[in-house]
Amino acid sequence: MPLFRLSERIEFPPAWLARPDGLLCIGGDLCPNRLTLAYKRGVFPWFSNSEPILWWSPDPRLVLFPSNIRVSKSLRKIIRKDCFSIRINTAFEQTIVACSHPRQDKPEGTWLVDEMIDAYTTLHKMGIAHSVEAWKGEHLVGGLYGVSLGKIFFGESMFSRVSNASKVALVALARELARQGFGMIDCQVTSGHLLRMGAQEITRDRFLNLLNHGVEQTVPASLWRAGRYLFPQIKTDSPLSNIAHAV
């Protein structure tokens, strides 16, 4: 497959033209209109400091259907202890910067370069990108951020300074998105960590069909209100009691 080079025009080639490794095109910029269109087309940016902007649409695609979140016994115990307070959009810039720091198991660096941080911070100010944060007292100890369009959430990155903090944030987010009727959380590329929490690979065609339907739906304006609390507890009398429990 050819590799497309983007021009100043804000447009993308069809996602199905991506190379076998998922790379679709190169170049362009990270302006809000281009980024928003990319997500609506099933495309996302992923590159390092030494590279131009690269745009991807992998096949298969890893997604998490919110009601399929899998909670291990050990994680359920942590949730019951109420160790973390989960909040929305109170520390977006802190969250994305924390996500950019290299992990101990990946010392080679990060794809969250300054250009990406600036672009997603702009989307946050526009009400498009959001953070879900795990707090322990007054300390931010974990969380995640992503983009929300209609009833699709595009997860971008997670971090933890305390064990399981980001997992609890993800459970809380999935629980709330299931309640709101969201179609899926896009996890982009496959990881064992997310597979263990219930994510699954689907074909690009299926992903695009779900995407086209989901981005056209509306959500309450209050969903992403700054300072709103999310609750990861899953009670047996809850309408979401069918959420998977790992044994």
Secondary structure by P-SEA (a helix, b strand, c coil): cbbbbbccccccccccccccccccbbbbcccaaaaaaaaaacbbbbbcccccccccccccbbbbccccbbbcaaaaaaaaaccbbbbccccaaaaaaaaacccccccccccccaaaaaaaaaaaaaccbbbbbbbccccccccbbbbbcccbbbbccccccccaaaaaaaaaaaaaaaaacccccccccccaaaaaabbbbbcaaaaaaaaaaccccccccccccccbbbbcccccccccccccccc
